[in-house]
Amino acid sequence: MGQKDKLLSAYLNRESVMADLLNGVLYHGQPVVSARDLSDVQTFSRETFRSRSGNSYRATRQRDVLKMLHRNGRFLLFAVENQERINYCMPFRCAEYDIADYQKQLRRLKKLHAQQQDLKTPEEILSGIRGSDRLIPVVTLILFHGSGEWDAALRLSDILDQGAMDDRTRALLQDYRIHVIHLASLDETLFQTNLRELIGLLKRRNDRKAFISYLEDHRDRFAAMDEDVYDMLCAMLDLRSLEINKKHHQRAKEDKLNMNRAFEEWGEMLRNEGRALGKAEGLAEGKAREERFGKLIGQLLDEKRFQDAAKAARSARIRARLYKEYGI
């Protein structure tokens, strides 16, 4: 797991943030799930397997985020897998994760029945569980925070070679669908935690002016964020200057990072950068206008349209008509 995924996973493991994610993604921002509805679940599992030669080996699977949702007397397992890069095996990988979670539940259930010795019928003894037993459902969400679009498989059937199958056989095929959520495509206003700022900046990361403007417009929320979120945003958005600004305060031996002061100083850096960017764009735009006007005057003089050249120099309306005439 990369540094970005680690920091994002740590942030999403906060119950308040996970509840905010579920509400924003599933319920259009309505406060359906609260932090108190969620609890921690062990995110890793170890399985023992035997090879054909009889040797045993253990495999470990680690979830990025795994929370138990308890509402109305029922339980539901919600998992999140963070992805910066596209993984073409994701349907198979998620199927493995989900099956591993069901296997853990099934083992615990069988162990409980074995301890209580309450299985009576041959079918129950064979199965190790009762026909009325039920497992807790598992839902996995893929949180894609990379650039571009997710153009990989969304179903297990997408990576299967079905060329030799007729329709009757294909109807027997078991499929597995994954749920990919592209962070940068979400409406940031549906979120209440700093997921709002993360999403807002991710969708503007390729437009420097929009990026700086968003930071300026939401400076109070950025200044109020805690240090862990600050670090997560630095990593997720490759904000090297913001990370350096934090380290500057730490070198000054402050007892606690002053988020408001750190952001204020960084905001001033961005404002200066924005002014420089605007000046550069203004110069470029002025140069383009100058070149366009020079081209027009050159055309008019070549055709001995001296009066039109003089009028064009004085009137924007006449210049616009002549630009259209010459296709400039």
For each residue, the residues with C-beta under 8 A, 3 or more apart:
1: 5 6 9 62 64 82
2: 5 6 84
3: 6 7 235
4: 7 8 82 84 145 235 236
5: 1 2 8 9 64 82 83 84
6: 1 2 3 9 10
7: 3 4 10 11 228 231 232 235 236
8: 4 5 11 12 64 82 143 145 232 236
9: 1 5 6 12 13 64 65 80 82
10: 6 7 13 228 232
11: 7 8 14 17 194 228 229 232
12: 8 9 17 18 21 64 65 80 82 143
13: 9 10 17 18 40 65 67
14: 11 17 18 35
15: 18 19 35 36 38 39 67
16: 19 20 35 193
17: 11 12 13 14 20 21 193 194 195
18: 12 13 14 15 21 22 35 38 65 67 78 80
19: 15 16 22 23 33 34 35 37 38
20: 16 17 23 24 191 192 193 195
21: 12 17 18 24 25 80 143 191 195
22: 18 19 25 26 27 32 33 69 78
23: 19 20 26 27 29 30 31 32 33 190 191
24: 20 21 27 28 29 186 187 190 191 195
25: 21 22 141 181 186
26: 22 23 32
27: 22 23 24 30 32 33
28: 24 190
29: 23 24 187 189 190 191
30: 23 27
31: 23 34
32: 22 23 26 27
33: 19 22 23 27 37 38 69 71
34: 19 31 37
35: 14 15 16 18 19 38
36: 15
37: 19 33 34 69 70 71
38: 15 18 19 33 35 67 68 69 70 78
39: 15 67 68 70
40: 13 67 68
41: 66 67 68 77
42: 45 66
43: 62 63 64 65 66
44: 60 61 62 63
45: 42 60 61 100 101 103 104
46: 58 59 60
47: 58 59 60 61 100 103
48: 56 57 58
49: 56 57 58 59
50: 54 55 56 57
51: 54 55 56 57
52:
53:
54: 50 51
55: 50 51
56: 48 49 50 51
57: 48 49 50 51
58: 46 47 48 49
59: 46 47 49
60: 44 45 46 47
61: 44 45 47 96 97 100
62: 1 43 44
63: 43 44 66 79 81 97
64: 1 5 8 9 12 43 79 80 81 82
65: 9 12 13 18 43 79 80 81 82
66: 41 42 43 63 77 78 79 80 101
67: 13 15 18 38 39 40 41 77 78 79
68: 38 39 40 41 75 76 77 78 136
69: 22 33 37 38 75 76 77 78
70: 37 38 39 74 75
71: 33 37 74 76
72:
73:
74: 70 71
75: 68 69 70 136
76: 68 69 71 136 137 139
77: 41 66 67 68 69 101 136 137 138 139
78: 18 22 38 66 67 68 69 139 141
79: 63 64 65 66 67 97 98 101 138 139 140 141
80: 9 12 18 21 64 65 66 140 141 142 143
81: 63 64 65 90 93 94 97 140 141 142 143
82: 1 4 5 8 9 12 64 65 143 145
83: 5 86 87 90 142 143 144 145 146
84: 2 4 5 144 145 146
85: 146
86: 83 90 144 146 150 151 152
87: 83 90 93 152
88: 152 153 159
89: 92 93 159
90: 81 83 86 87 93 94 142 152 153 178 180
91: 94 95 153 154 155 156 158 159 176 177 178
92: 89 95 96 156 159 176
93: 81 87 89 90 96 97
94: 81 90 91 97 98 140 142 176 178
95: 91 92 98 99 156 176
96: 61 92 93 99 100
97: 61 63 79 81 93 94 100 101 140
98: 79 94 95 101 102 138 140
99: 95 96 102 103
100: 45 47 61 96 97 103 104
101: 45 66 77 79 97 98 104 105 138
102: 98 99 105 106 135 138
103: 45 47 99 100 106 107
104: 45 100 101 107 108
105: 101 102 108 109 135 136
106: 102 103 109 110 128 129 135
107: 103 104 110 111
108: 104 105 111 112
109: 105 106 112 113 128 129 133 135
110: 106 107 113 114 128 129
111: 107 108 114 115
112: 108 109 115 116
113: 109 110 116 117 118 119 124 128 129 130
114: 110 111 117 128
115: 111 112
116: 112 113
117: 113 114
118: 113
119: 113 124 125 128 129 130
120: 124 125
121: 124 125
122: 125 126
123: 126 127 131
124: 113 119 120 121 127 128 129 130 131
125: 119 120 121 122 128
126: 122 123
127: 123 124 130 131
128: 106 109 110 113 114 119 124 125
129: 106 109 110 113 119 124 133
130: 113 119 124 127 133
131: 123 124 127
132:
133: 109 129 130
134:
135: 102 105 106 109
136: 68 75 76 77 105
137: 76 77
138: 77 79 98 101 102
139: 76 77 78 79 179
140: 79 80 81 94 97 98 178 179
141: 25 78 79 80 81 179 181
142: 80 81 83 90 94 150 178 179 180 181
143: 8 12 21 80 81 82 83 181 183
144: 83 84 86 150 180 181 182 183
145: 4 8 82 83 84 183 184 202 236
146: 83 84 85 86
147: 184 205 206
148: 151
149: 182
150: 86 142 144 154 180 182
151: 86 148
152: 86 87 88 90
153: 88 90 91 156 158 159
154: 91 150 158 177 178 180
155: 91 158 175 176 177 178
156: 91 92 95 153 159 160 174 175 176 177
157: 160 162 173 175
158: 91 153 154 155
159: 88 89 91 92 153 156
160: 156 157 173
161: 164
162: 157 165 170 173
163:
164: 161
165: 162 169 170 173
166: 169 170
167: 170 171
168: 171 172
169: 165 166 172 173
170: 162 165 166 167 173
171: 167 168
172: 168 169
173: 157 160 162 165 169 170
174: 156
175: 155 156 157
176: 91 92 94 95 155 156
177: 91 154 155 156
178: 90 91 94 140 142 154 155
179: 139 140 141 142
180: 90 142 144 150 154
181: 25 141 142 143 144 186
182: 144 149 150 185 186
183: 143 144 145 186 198 199 202
184: 145 147 199 202 203 205
185: 182 203
186: 24 25 181 182 183 190 191 199
187: 24 29 190
188: 191 195 196 197 199 200 203
189: 29 196
190: 23 24 28 29 186 187
191: 20 21 23 24 29 186 188 195 196 199
192: 20 196
193: 16 17 20 196
194: 11 17 197 198 221 225 229 233
195: 17 20 21 24 188 191 198 199
196: 188 189 191 192 193 199 200 221
197: 188 194 200 201 218 221 222 225 233
198: 183 194 195 201 202 232 233 236 237
199: 183 184 186 188 191 195 196 202 203
200: 188 196 197 203 204 214 218
201: 197 198 204 205 211 214 215 233 237
202: 145 183 184 198 199 205 236 237
203: 184 185 188 199 200
204: 200 201 207 210 211 214
205: 147 184 201 202 211 237
206: 147
207: 204 210 211
208: 211 212 277
209: 212 213 274 277 278
210: 204 207 213 214
211: 201 204 205 207 208 214 215
212: 208 209 215 216 270 271 273 274 277
213: 209 210 216 217 274
214: 200 201 204 210 211 217 218
215: 201 211 212 218 219 222 267 270
216: 212 213 219 267 270 271
217: 213 214
218: 197 200 214 215 221 222
219: 215 216 222 223 263 264 267
220: 223 224
221: 194 196 197 218 224 225
222: 197 215 218 219 225 263
223: 219 220 259 260 263 264
224: 220 221 259 260
225: 194 197 221 222 229 230 233 259
226: 229 230 259
227: 230 231 246 257 259
228: 7 10 11 231 232
229: 11 194 225 226 232 233
230: 225 226 227 233 234 242 246 257 259 262
231: 7 227 228 234 235 243 246
232: 7 8 10 11 198 228 229 235 236
233: 194 197 198 201 225 229 230 236 237 239 242
234: 230 231 237 239 240 242 243 246
235: 3 4 7 231 232 238
236: 4 7 8 145 198 202 232 233
237: 198 201 202 205 233 234
238: 235
239: 233 234 242 243
240: 234 243 244
241: 244 245 266 269
242: 230 233 234 239 245 246 262 266
243: 231 234 239 240 246 247
244: 240 241 247 248
245: 241 242 248 249 262 265 266 269
246: 227 230 231 234 242 243 249 250 257 262
247: 243 244 250 251
248: 244 245 251 252
249: 245 246 252 254 257 258 261 262
250: 246 247 253 254 257
251: 247 248
252: 248 249
253: 250
254: 249 250 257 258
255:
256:
257: 227 230 246 249 250 254 262
258: 249 254 261 262
259: 223 224 225 226 227 230 262 263
260: 223 224 263 264
261: 249 258 264 265
262: 230 242 245 246 249 257 258 259 265 266
263: 219 222 223 259 260 266 267
264: 219 223 260 261 267 268
265: 245 261 262 268 269
266: 241 242 245 262 263 269 270
267: 215 216 219 263 264 270 271
268: 264 265 271 272
269: 241 245 265 266 272 273
270: 212 215 216 266 267 273 274
271: 212 216 267 268 274 275
272: 268 269 275 276
273: 212 269 270 276 277
274: 209 212 213 270 271 277 278
275: 271 272 278 279
276: 272 273 279 280
277: 208 209 212 273 274 280 281
278: 209 274 275 281 282
279: 275 276 282 283
280: 276 277 283 284
281: 277 278 284 285
282: 278 279 285 286
283: 279 280 286 287
284: 280 281 287 288
285: 281 282 288 289
286: 282 283 289 290
287: 283 284 290 291
288: 284 285 291 292
289: 285 286 292 293
290: 286 287 293 294
291: 287 288 294 295
292: 288 289 295 296 323 328
293: 289 290 296 297 312 319
294: 290 291 297 298
295: 291 292 298 299 328
296: 292 293 299 300 312 319 322 323 326 328
297: 293 294 300 301 309 312 313
298: 294 295 301 302
299: 295 296 302 303 326 328
300: 296 297 303 305 306 308 309 312 322
301: 297 298 304 305 306 309
302: 298 299
303: 299 300
304: 301
305: 300 301 308 309
306: 300 301 309 310
307: 310 311
308: 300 305 311 312 318 322
309: 297 300 301 305 306 312 313
310: 306 307 313 314
311: 307 308 314 315 318
312: 293 296 297 300 308 309 315 318 319 322
313: 297 309 310
314: 310 311 318
315: 311 312 318 319
316: 319 320
317: 320 321
318: 308 311 312 314 315 321 322
319: 293 296 312 315 316 322 323
320: 316 317 323 324
321: 317 318 324 325
322: 296 300 308 312 318 319 325 326 328
323: 292 296 319 320 326 327 328
324: 320 321 327
325: 321 322
326: 296 299 322 323
327: 323 324
328: 292 295 296 299 322 323
